[in-house]
C-alpha cells in the first residue's frame, strides 16, 4: 500500500499491474475482446467507445501532469474516472493534486 499524509485512502500499488476488467452490463460476463457479448449477444460497442474515451482522457491527464499543468491534469483525470475508474487514473489525480500543493 502507498502510505500518505494527505488523509486520503492508501492505494494498493499491486493493482496498477492488473488490467481493469470490462464486463457486459447486461449479463456481467468478462469482456472477451468482441464487440458483442459472448454469453448474451449484447452490443458492447458503446462500452468499448466509453473505455476508449476514458483512456484518451487519462492520457491527456498524464501529459498535463508531466508538463506541470496540474489543474488541467486533475480535470482530465476526474473526467476519465467518471467513464471508467482505474487505479492509474486515481494516481494521476493524486499526483496532480500534490503538485498543486508544492508549486
C-alpha positions in Angstrom: 0.0 0.0 0.0 1.1 3.5 -0.7 1.2 5.4 2.6 0.2 9.1 2.5 -0.2 12.0 4.8 -3.0 13.7 3.0 -5.8 12.0 4.8 -6.7 10.1 1.6 -7.1 6.4 1.5 -3.9 4.5 0.5 -3.7 2.9 -2.9 -2.7 -0.7 -3.4 0.1 -0.3 -6.0 -0.2 -4.0 -7.0 -3.5 -3.1 -8.7 -1.5 -0.9 -11.1 -0.4 -4.1 -12.9 -3.9 -5.5 -13.1 -5.8 -4.8 -16.3 -9.2 -3.2 -15.4 -11.8 -5.8 -16.4 -14.6 -4.7 -18.7 -17.7 -6.7 -18.4 -21.0 -6.9 -20.2 -23.5 -4.5 -18.5 -26.4 -6.9 -19.3 -25.1 -10.3 -18.0 -21.8 -9.4 -16.3 -19.6 -11.8 -18.2 -16.0 -10.6 -18.6 -15.3 -8.9 -21.9 -13.6 -11.3 -24.4 -12.4 -8.8 -27.0 -15.5 -9.0 -29.1 -18.0 -6.2 -29.9 -20.9 -8.5 -28.9 -21.1 -10.3 -25.6 -20.2 -14.0 -26.0 -22.9 -15.0 -23.5 -25.9 -12.9 -24.2 -25.1 -11.3 -27.5 -25.5 -7.7 -26.2 -23.9 -5.0 -28.4 -20.8 -3.8 -26.4 -19.6 -1.1 -28.9 -20.8 1.8 -26.7 -18.9 0.2 -23.7 -15.8 0.0 -25.8 -16.1 3.6 -27.0 -16.6 4.7 -23.4 -13.5 2.8 -22.2 -11.5 4.3 -25.2 -12.6 7.8 -24.3 -11.6 7.3 -20.7 -8.2 6.1 -21.9 -7.8 9.2 -24.0 -8.7 11.4 -21.1 -6.3 9.6 -18.8 -3.6 10.1 -21.4 -4.3 13.9 -21.6 -4.2 14.0 -17.8 -0.8 12.2 -17.8 0.6 14.6 -20.4 -0.6 17.6 -18.5 0.9 16.2 -15.3 4.3 15.8 -17.0 4.0 19.3 -18.3 3.3 20.7 -14.8 -0.2 21.7 -15.7 -1.7 20.2 -12.5 -5.2 21.8 -12.7 -5.7 20.5 -16.3 -4.4 17.1 -15.2 -6.8 16.9 -12.4 -9.7 17.9 -14.7 -8.9 15.2 -17.3 -8.2 12.5 -14.7 -11.5 13.2 -12.9 -13.4 13.2 -16.2 -11.8 9.9 -17.2 -12.7 8.4 -13.8 -16.4 9.2 -14.4 -16.3 7.0 -17.5 -14.0 4.2 -16.3 -12.5 4.1 -12.9 -8.9 2.8 -12.7 -6.2 2.9 -10.1 -3.9 4.6 -12.7 -6.5 7.4 -13.1 -6.7 7.8 -9.4 -2.9 8.0 -9.1 -2.7 10.7 -11.8 -5.3 12.8 -10.0 -3.5 12.4 -6.7 -0.1 13.3 -8.1 -1.5 16.3 -9.8 -3.2 17.4 -6.5 0.1 17.0 -4.7 1.8 19.1 -7.5 -0.6 21.9 -6.7 0.5 21.9 -3.1 4.2 22.3 -3.9 4.1 24.9 -6.6 
